[in-house]
Amino acid sequence: MPITYEITRIRLDAGGYTATGAYYGTGAPLFYFQSECETHSGWMRARNRWELRRKLRARYPDAKFIPARAS
């Protein structure tokens, strides 16, 4: 059965902090993913959403994705 994910890019400043002050470090863009049923979630770095989708499909082959919302 396919699992549907929502992907959100986490905006970081040049020092690796979010607007609320949480520290994630620097590097490739950071994304948060969560399944609709909330059984799978986490943070992952990828160059863009397409690379993140490939990484998630490698882990969860039946993954589907909710269209991206503006952030």
Wavefront OBJ file of the C-alpha trace (Angstrom):
o trace
v 0.000 0.000 0.000
v 1.485 3.383 -0.968
v 2.429 5.846 1.740
v 1.830 9.514 0.952
v 4.320 12.091 2.194
v 4.279 15.819 2.624
v 7.660 17.506 2.181
v 8.552 20.865 3.707
v 11.801 22.714 3.170
v 13.260 24.014 6.417
v 14.654 27.509 5.837
v 18.028 28.053 7.472
v 20.119 31.186 7.758
v 23.816 31.289 6.833
v 24.726 29.979 10.304
v 22.383 26.967 10.072
v 19.594 28.326 12.319
v 15.832 28.459 11.681
v 13.830 31.665 12.225
v 12.871 30.287 15.671
v 16.510 29.676 16.638
v 16.738 25.890 16.226
v 20.189 24.829 15.024
v 20.536 22.300 12.180
v 23.969 23.184 10.857
v 24.980 24.052 7.328
v 25.252 21.993 4.174
v 22.724 20.843 1.604
v 19.170 22.165 2.006
v 17.216 20.579 4.846
v 13.764 19.053 4.392
v 11.203 17.615 6.787
v 9.048 14.746 5.575
v 5.954 13.261 7.193
v 3.549 10.590 6.038
v -0.163 11.391 6.071
v -0.740 8.723 8.711
v 2.176 10.187 10.732
v 3.945 6.822 10.995
v 7.053 7.958 9.100
v 8.694 11.339 9.550
v 12.120 12.877 9.772
v 14.648 15.328 8.432
v 16.837 14.725 5.425
v 19.280 16.809 3.435
v 19.083 16.908 -0.352
v 19.992 19.341 -3.144
v 16.306 19.773 -4.016
v 12.846 18.175 -3.669
v 13.466 15.818 -6.594
v 16.582 14.392 -4.991
v 14.708 14.032 -1.700
v 11.915 12.150 -3.470
v 14.479 9.753 -4.953
v 15.995 9.185 -1.502
v 12.584 8.553 0.069
v 11.591 6.160 -2.728
v 14.819 4.228 -2.138
v 13.724 3.779 1.481
v 9.963 3.468 0.809
v 9.497 2.196 -2.790
v 5.722 2.862 -2.883
v 6.044 6.475 -1.673
v 3.674 9.057 -3.128
v 3.901 12.812 -2.547
v 1.446 15.579 -1.748
v 1.936 18.561 -4.079
v 4.299 21.100 -2.559
v 2.813 24.071 -0.777
v 4.383 27.496 -1.047
v 6.733 28.180 1.848
l 1 2 3 4 5 6 7 8 9 10 11 12 13 14 15 16 17 18 19 20 21 22 23 24 25 26 27 28 29 30 31 32 33 34 35 36 37 38 39 40 41 42 43 44 45 46 47 48 49 50 51 52 53 54 55 56 57 58 59 60 61 62 63 64 65 66 67 68 69 70 71
